[in-house]
Amino acid sequence: MATKFDAIVIGTGQAGPSLAVRLADTGMKVAIIERKRFGGTCVNNGCIPTKTLIASARAAHVARRAGDYGVTIRSPIAINMKKVKARKDAVVRQSSDGLQKWLRNTQNLTVIKGHARFADAHRVRVDDELLEADKFFINVGARASIPTFRGIDQVSYLDNSTMMAVEFLPEHLIVIGGSYVGLEFAQMYRRFGSEVTVVERGQRLCKREDEDVSENVQTILEGEGIKIRLNADCIGFEKRDARVAVQVECTRGDKIVIGSHTLLAVGRVPNTNDLGVEKAGIEVDKRGYIQVDDQLRTNVPGIYALGDCNGRGAFTHTSYNDYEIVAANLLDGDHRRVSDRITAYALYIDPPLGRAGMTEAEVRKSGRKALIAKLPMTQVGRARERGETDGFMKILVDAETKKILGASLLGIECDEVIHSILDVMYANAPYTVIQRAMHIHPTVTELIPTMLGELNPLE
Ligand SMILES: Cc1cc2nc3c(=O)[nH]c(=O)nc-3n(C[C@H](O)[C@H](O)[C@H](O)COP(=O)(O)OP(=O)(O)OC[C@H]3O[C@@H](n4cnc5c(N)ncnc54)[C@H](O)[C@@H]3O)c2cc1C
């Protein structure tokens, strides 16, 4: 006999908990199932722990640069990795425990620990228990992809989850993958004091970004002593006593890099391989992403997919926005759509990259008439005062409609500054609205109107 619910949420990522509580608050009988730790990737192995570790790494970086600011530190800087990890664990625990308490204290909501697998389109099995519902909301997330690199089975390696248990300083960390996750760890460990090499298969770092962004990111990281090996098109691994040798076929430099530890950061795969999607008849693409429409409905009536597992976003804010879209459509009669949202994210190296809308390359490809402005961070008073002038800000505007098409802001505070642009894009207002705004001095954002006053045709 199956236990009957009105709705079952699978996974406690960034969409599931809020949706489960919202549904339960309407009086529905709801269950939420979690196989590991409450809060999923963001809370336990992603955003929160990495940004907490990055804060420790930045403290070390600023302390090392103290002399630049006229501050004398009399003994050498030392990093206590056990304390760094303990601080991270405390921040994570607070979020995860808080979430668990919230769920367990919600009326009409049953929290079930275990791995859920569909038995058919109306029932899931968790261990020996069969649960039935009219509606299912899948929020199972993704995990690190481990490609079949040559020799990978001969060596031990770290991924973003196992990195969370590290409480020692790797002597030489080799990071495979020069994109968002890999670069955050690379700079963090360099600042903790490790030797760091980034091995990237492509011709440049963060290949989805414009070339000038990739080049600047590389300059910033190399400036801190991180070695970067691009065009590594035949990556292989070999054990060398207690060390790991990574083969890289690069255009210049040694063919082998030998390190003490290696971190794989080469993309993510959805957690749909062990969910029984085939039993429920849920359509997935060849990489395992659940196929959804603009309201996040799968092909099976009553089953929805939210967050990283639907391939429509790979961020906490896209997953949470998925929750808002599903709740709006189901409960509020508000027909919100995935296609209403504007691309927005940050790369949390220091200084960060804040991104909104189209890249310059995408604008060029679209063939439309556009205007562009670019401003180096050396022209930003706030950056000069802080002694952190790396990066630049770039914005693109439609020449006819005057609407902002996109922006790439690489510089101090740019993960925050980008929102001044993003909000005007959401308001569907012309760029002249920000250009005429009076901003506060001395901030980074005050230079956005100045930059917009220097727009030129995109040649
Ligand atoms: C290192 C790193 C740093 C990141 N930094 C950022 C950042 O700064 N900003 C940002 O926006 N995003 C960041 N992300 C991405 C972000 O973490 C994810 O996009 C976000 O967590 C959304 O995930 P989700 O809601 O899809 O599910 P997840 O958070 O992945 O949660 C899914 C949950 O489902 C559970 N589950 C899976 N299968 C089953 C099953 N069959 N039965 C029961 N439970 C199951 C899992 O245990 C997990 O708890 C980062 C990711 C990584 C890896």
The ligand as an SDF file (V2000), in Angstrom:
LIG
                    3D

 53 58  0  0  0  0  0  0  0  0999 V2000
   31.7030   24.7940   -6.2200 C   0  0  0  0  0  0  0  0  0  0  0  0
   30.4090   25.4190   -6.6470 C   0  0  0  0  0  0  0  0  0  0  0  0
   30.1940   26.7630   -6.4160 C   0  0  0  0  0  0  0  0  0  0  0  0
   28.9990   27.3390   -6.7930 C   0  0  0  0  0  0  0  0  0  0  0  0
   28.8240   28.6750   -6.5790 N   0  0  0  0  0  0  0  0  0  0  0  0
   27.6680   29.2670   -6.9560 C   0  0  0  0  0  0  0  0  0  0  0  0
   27.4670   30.6530   -6.7340 C   0  0  0  0  0  0  0  0  0  0  0  0
   28.3220   31.3500   -6.1970 O   0  0  0  0  0  0  0  0  0  0  0  0
   26.2870   31.1980   -7.1120 N   0  0  0  0  0  0  0  0  0  0  0  0
   25.2910   30.4420   -7.7080 C   0  0  0  0  0  0  0  0  0  0  0  0
   24.2390   30.9890   -8.0340 O   0  0  0  0  0  0  0  0  0  0  0  0
   25.4690   29.1230   -7.9340 N   0  0  0  0  0  0  0  0  0  0  0  0
   26.6260   28.5150   -7.5790 C   0  0  0  0  0  0  0  0  0  0  0  0
   26.7900   27.1720   -7.7890 N   0  0  0  0  0  0  0  0  0  0  0  0
   25.6890   26.4000   -8.4050 C   0  0  0  0  0  0  0  0  0  0  0  0
   24.6000   26.0920   -7.3440 C   0  0  0  0  0  0  0  0  0  0  0  0
   25.1840   25.4330   -6.2480 O   0  0  0  0  0  0  0  0  0  0  0  0
   23.4630   25.2610   -7.9220 C   0  0  0  0  0  0  0  0  0  0  0  0
   23.0690   25.8000   -9.1320 O   0  0  0  0  0  0  0  0  0  0  0  0
   22.3140   25.2930   -6.9070 C   0  0  0  0  0  0  0  0  0  0  0  0
   22.6680   24.5700   -5.7630 O   0  0  0  0  0  0  0  0  0  0  0  0
   20.9780   24.8170   -7.4560 C   0  0  0  0  0  0  0  0  0  0  0  0
   20.8630   23.4810   -7.3260 O   0  0  0  0  0  0  0  0  0  0  0  0
   19.4620   22.7320   -7.3450 P   0  0  0  0  0  0  0  0  0  0  0  0
   18.4000   23.4930   -6.6570 O   0  0  0  0  0  0  0  0  0  0  0  0
   19.2180   22.3210   -8.7370 O   0  0  0  0  0  0  0  0  0  0  0  0
   19.7860   21.4020   -6.5040 O   0  0  0  0  0  0  0  0  0  0  0  0
   20.9470   21.0250   -5.5230 P   0  0  0  0  0  0  0  0  0  0  0  0
   21.3210   22.1730   -4.6750 O   0  0  0  0  0  0  0  0  0  0  0  0
   22.0130   20.3290   -6.2540 O   0  0  0  0  0  0  0  0  0  0  0  0
   20.1930   19.9870   -4.5660 O   0  0  0  0  0  0  0  0  0  0  0  0
   19.6670   18.7820   -5.0080 C   0  0  0  0  0  0  0  0  0  0  0  0
   19.3510   17.9270   -3.8110 C   0  0  0  0  0  0  0  0  0  0  0  0
   18.6430   16.7570   -4.2330 O   0  0  0  0  0  0  0  0  0  0  0  0
   19.1160   15.6320   -3.5240 C   0  0  0  0  0  0  0  0  0  0  0  0
   18.8280   14.4480   -4.3380 N   0  0  0  0  0  0  0  0  0  0  0  0
   19.3510   14.1150   -5.5450 C   0  0  0  0  0  0  0  0  0  0  0  0
   18.7970   12.9900   -6.0130 N   0  0  0  0  0  0  0  0  0  0  0  0
   17.8990   12.5700   -5.0830 C   0  0  0  0  0  0  0  0  0  0  0  0
   17.0260   11.4750   -4.9870 C   0  0  0  0  0  0  0  0  0  0  0  0
   16.9220   10.5930   -5.9690 N   0  0  0  0  0  0  0  0  0  0  0  0
   16.2680   11.3440   -3.8640 N   0  0  0  0  0  0  0  0  0  0  0  0
   16.3430   12.2600   -2.8660 C   0  0  0  0  0  0  0  0  0  0  0  0
   17.1620   13.3300   -2.8990 N   0  0  0  0  0  0  0  0  0  0  0  0
   17.9220   13.5060   -4.0010 C   0  0  0  0  0  0  0  0  0  0  0  0
   20.6030   15.9120   -3.3610 C   0  0  0  0  0  0  0  0  0  0  0  0
   21.1390   15.1700   -2.2810 O   0  0  0  0  0  0  0  0  0  0  0  0
   20.5970   17.4170   -3.0910 C   0  0  0  0  0  0  0  0  0  0  0  0
   20.5060   17.6910   -1.7170 O   0  0  0  0  0  0  0  0  0  0  0  0
   27.9830   26.5500   -7.4000 C   0  0  0  0  0  0  0  0  0  0  0  0
   28.1880   25.1910   -7.6160 C   0  0  0  0  0  0  0  0  0  0  0  0
   29.3880   24.6230   -7.2440 C   0  0  0  0  0  0  0  0  0  0  0  0
   29.5850   23.1580   -7.4930 C   0  0  0  0  0  0  0  0  0  0  0  0
  1  2  1  0
  2  3  1  0
  2 52  2  0
  3  4  2  0
  4  5  1  0
  4 50  1  0
  5  6  2  0
  6  7  1  0
  6 13  1  0
  7  8  2  0
  7  9  1  0
  9 10  1  0
 10 11  2  0
 10 12  1  0
 12 13  2  0
 13 14  1  0
 14 15  1  0
 14 50  1  0
 15 16  1  0
 16 17  1  0
 16 18  1  0
 18 19  1  0
 18 20  1  0
 20 21  1  0
 20 22  1  0
 22 23  1  0
 23 24  1  0
 24 25  2  0
 24 26  1  0
 24 27  1  0
 27 28  1  0
 28 29  2  0
 28 30  1  0
 28 31  1  0
 31 32  1  0
 32 33  1  0
 33 34  1  0
 33 48  1  0
 34 35  1  0
 35 36  1  0
 35 46  1  0
 36 37  1  0
 36 45  1  0
 37 38  2  0
 38 39  1  0
 39 40  1  0
 39 45  2  0
 40 41  1  0
 40 42  2  0
 42 43  1  0
 43 44  2  0
 44 45  1  0
 46 47  1  0
 46 48  1  0
 48 49  1  0
 50 51  2  0
 51 52  1  0
 52 53  1  0
M  END
$$$$
